[in-house]
Amino acid sequence: MRIVLLGAPGSGKGTQGEKLAVHFSIPKISTGDALRVAVAAGTDLGKKAKAAMDAGKLVANDIVIGIVEERLEQADAQPGFILDGFPRNTAQAQVLDKLLEGHHQQAIDKAVHLAVDDEEIIHRLHDRAVKEGRHDDQPDVIRHRIEVYNAETHPLLDYYEAQGKLVTLKGVGTVEEIFQGILKIVV
């Protein structure tokens, strides 16, 4: 099973990705988590990514693609994976398709879009900022991230729709209700 999770920041991709990874016994590959680790460690990659993340912008394609390619080459990702935070635009989706083909891996099975209202996103991310002390979840940055998502990432819905792989589910309800809804549409 190869699943791409799509949705605005705070739509629940991370939470649902973890549950799907456990359910299918495949890794969840989160570029956001990998970038935060690089920032915390102060690596060259982390330093390059930090400025963009702090401003609510998307990290450069070449940095993100490099992280994903290295991860997809690992043995545990061969049977399948859940992608959270990648691809973020149509160009990355096209590169992902070529990477999988180049590594003789099966193509993406489903692109699951968690649809959540912008005001709910702002509320969720503000709560997360307070609980986790995340500096990238401040109200002005959140609004900018939603604008960036709508402009750059939202077109992925059309890309995967054209391939017959897109499924959209309301990302509102209990974590378990949303999870059960995803399972119904991916298996």
N, C-alpha and C positions, 0 to 999 in steps of 0.2 A: 504494500500500500504506500503510495506516494501522494501526499496531500500538501497543498499550499493553503495556508490560512490567510485570508484577506479581511481587512477591516481597519477602521481608523484606530489611532492609538487609544488604548483603554476600552476597546470593544470586547475584550476577553480572549484574544488570540492566545496569549501566554498560558492562561489557566486551562483553556480547552485543549491546547497543544500538549500540555503535560498529561492530561487525562487520556488523550488519544494515544500518546506514546506508550503509556503503561498498558492500555487496553490492547494495542496491536504489537507490543513488545518491540518497538522500533524507536530510534532516537528522535527527540524533538531538537531541531536545529534552529536556534534563535540568534539571529545576527545582533539584535539589541543586547542580549546577554553577553555575547562574545565581545562586542565593542565596549560595554561597560567594564568588563574584566580588563581589557587592554588599557582603558583610561585609568582605572584604579592602579594598574601596574606601572603606568607611566611609560609604556612602550612607544616606539616611534609611531606605530599605527594608532595607538591610543591618543597621542598628542595631536595627530592629524584629525582624528575623529572628534575630539573634545570640543573644539570651537564650533563645529557644525551642530553637534548635539545640544550644546548650551544655548544656541540660538534657535533651536527647534527646526533646524534644516536637516535634509537628508544627507547622509555621509556619501562621499564620492563613490560612484559605481565601481571603480577599480579596486578600492579598498574592500568594499562589501563582497564583490565577486571573488576576490582572492580568499577571503575567509570561508565563503561557501564552498568553493572548489576544493580547498584543503580538507574540509569536513566531509564532503561527499565521497572523497577517496578512502576514508577510513572504513575498516571492515564492518563495523556495526551498522553502517548506513547502506550497505549493499542490498539487504532484503527490503528496505523501504525506509521512509523518514517522514517527519512532519516538519514543514518549513514555516517558521513564524518570523515575519519581518523581511522576508525575501521571497520572491522578487518584489521590488517597490515601484517599478515602472516597467513599461512594455519592453524597453531595451534590455533590462535585466531578465525579463521573462524569456526573451529570445535567446539570450546568452545561456540561461539555465537549460533550455531545450537542447541547445548545441552541446553543452557540457555533459548532459545525461547521455546523449547520443554518442559523443566522443569517448565516454567511459563505458560504453556498451551497457548502459542501465536503461531500464524501462522508463517511459515518459511519465509525466505527472498524470495521476488517475483523476483527481478531483481538486478543484479550487473552491474552498468553502469560504463564503463571504458572510461575516457576522455583521449584520446591519443594526446600527445603534444610532439614535438621535444625537445630534451635536451637543445639546444641553446635558444629556445623560453622560456623554463622554467627559465633558468639563467637570461635572460633579464627581464622577468616578476618579478621574486623574487628580483632582484637588484632594480628595480623601486619601488617595495613595501617597501623594506628596507629604501629607501630614503624618501618615502612619510610618512611611519608610524614609522620610527625610530626603526625597529625591529632588534635586535642584532643577531637573529638566521638566518637572510637572507643576510649574507656576502658572497662574491663569493666563498671563499674556503669552507665554511660551506655548501653552496648551492650544490657545486659539490659533496661533501661527501654525502649529503642527497639524491642526485640522485643515487649515487652508492649504498647506503643502500637500496633505493627503488627497484632498479633493482635486487639486490641480494635477498632481503627478502620479499618484498611486491609483486613484479611482478608475482611470482608463484601463487598468488591468482587468476590470470586470468585463469589458467588451472583448478583450483579447481572449480570455478563457471562455466566454460565452460563444465566440466564433468557433472555438474548438469543441464545443459541446461538453465542457468540463466544469462549468460554473454552476454551483448550487448556492442559493442565498437563504439564510435563516436569520430570523430576528434574534439578536444577541441580548435579549432582555428576558429575565426570569431567573429562576435559581440556576446555579452552576450545573446541577444534575439534570434539570429540565432541558437546558441548552445542549448538554452533552448527549442526552438520549436523542434529541432532535438531529444532531450531527450524525450519530450512528445510523439512524434510519436512512439518511440520504447518501452516506458513503459506502454502505455495504450492500 
